[in-house]
Amino acid sequence: MPPNAEESGPYVPGTLAGELSWSEGGRVDPQVERVYTAGTLLVVPAKGVEHWAATRDGDVLLQVAFVHAGKQVADATPTG
């Protein structure tokens, strides 16, 4: 996922399988990324925080919970 910033409420991606490389910032920089393995959760704040994600070794299965106007909607999204 190239660098981007959310235009909506916060969301919580959870890594179900694989390893997700993730960092905040406006450009992809493997030197500052963190690796999130299966079972980990991230909280991505609402609006304006640039971030990016990558897979470095195989597929990643994410489950993402979006929070909009106090309501939570779940979505499973495979990447990789």
VOVO-859334 format. One record per residue (C-alpha): residue number from 1; residue in three letters; x, y, z. Coordinates in steps of 0.2 Angstrom, whole numbers, plus 2048, in hexadecimal, padded with zeros to 3 digits. Layout:
REM residues N
  tivex  kollum   xx   yy   zz
    NUM     ALA    X    Y    Z
...
END
This chain:
REM residues 80
  tivex  kollum   xx   yy   zz
      1     MET  800  800  800
      2     PRO  808  810  7FB
      3     PRO  809  81F  807
      4     ASN  7F8  826  80B
      5     ALA  7EE  82F  818
      6     GLU  7DC  82B  81E
      7     GLU  7CE  836  81A
      8     SER  7C2  82E  826
      9     GLY  7C2  827  838
     10     PRO  7CF  81C  840
     11     TYR  7D0  80A  83C
     12     VAL  7D9  7FA  844
     13     PRO  7E1  7EE  838
     14     GLY  7E5  7DD  840
     15     THR  7F2  7D1  838
     16     LEU  7EA  7C0  837
     17     ALA  7F8  7B7  82E
     18     GLY  809  7BC  827
     19     GLU  813  7CB  82B
     20     LEU  80E  7DD  827
     21     SER  81C  7EB  825
     22     TRP  815  7FC  82A
     23     SER  81A  80D  82E
     24     GLU  814  81F  82F
     25     GLY  81B  82C  823
     26     GLY  819  832  811
     27     ARG  826  827  809
     28     VAL  82A  814  80A
     29     ASP  839  812  815
     30     PRO  83D  800  81A
     31     GLN  84A  806  827
     32     VAL  83C  80D  832
     33     GLU  82E  800  82F
     34     ARG  827  7F5  83C
     35     VAL  822  7E3  839
     36     TYR  811  7DD  840
     37     THR  80F  7CA  841
     38     ALA  7FF  7C0  842
     39     GLY  7F5  7C5  852
     40     THR  7FA  7D7  852
     41     LEU  7EF  7E6  851
     42     LEU  7F3  7F8  84B
     43     VAL  7E8  807  84F
     44     VAL  7E9  814  840
     45     PRO  7E3  825  846
     46     ALA  7D6  82F  83D
     47     LYS  7DA  83B  82F
     48     GLY  7EB  842  82A
     49     VAL  7F8  835  830
     50     GLU  802  82F  820
     51     HIS  807  81C  821
     52     TRP  80B  80E  816
     53     ALA  80B  7FB  816
     54     ALA  815  7ED  80D
     55     THR  817  7DA  80D
     56     ARG  829  7D5  80C
     57     ASP  827  7C2  80D
     58     GLY  817  7BA  807
     59     ASP  805  7BD  809
     60     VAL  7FD  7C7  817
     61     LEU  7EB  7C5  81D
     62     LEU  7E3  7D4  826
     63     GLN  7D3  7D7  82F
     64     VAL  7CF  7EA  830
     65     ALA  7C2  7F2  83B
     66     PHE  7BD  803  835
     67     VAL  7B5  80F  842
     68     HIS  7A9  81C  83A
     69     ALA  79E  828  844
     70     GLY  79F  81C  853
     71     LYS  79A  80C  849
     72     GLN  7A6  7FE  846
     73     VAL  7A6  7F5  835
     74     ALA  7B2  7E5  833
     75     ASP  7BA  7E1  822
     76     ALA  7C7  7D3  81E
     77     THR  7D3  7D8  811
     78     PRO  7E1  7CD  80A
     79     THR  7F1  7D5  804
     80     GLY  801  7CF  7FC
END
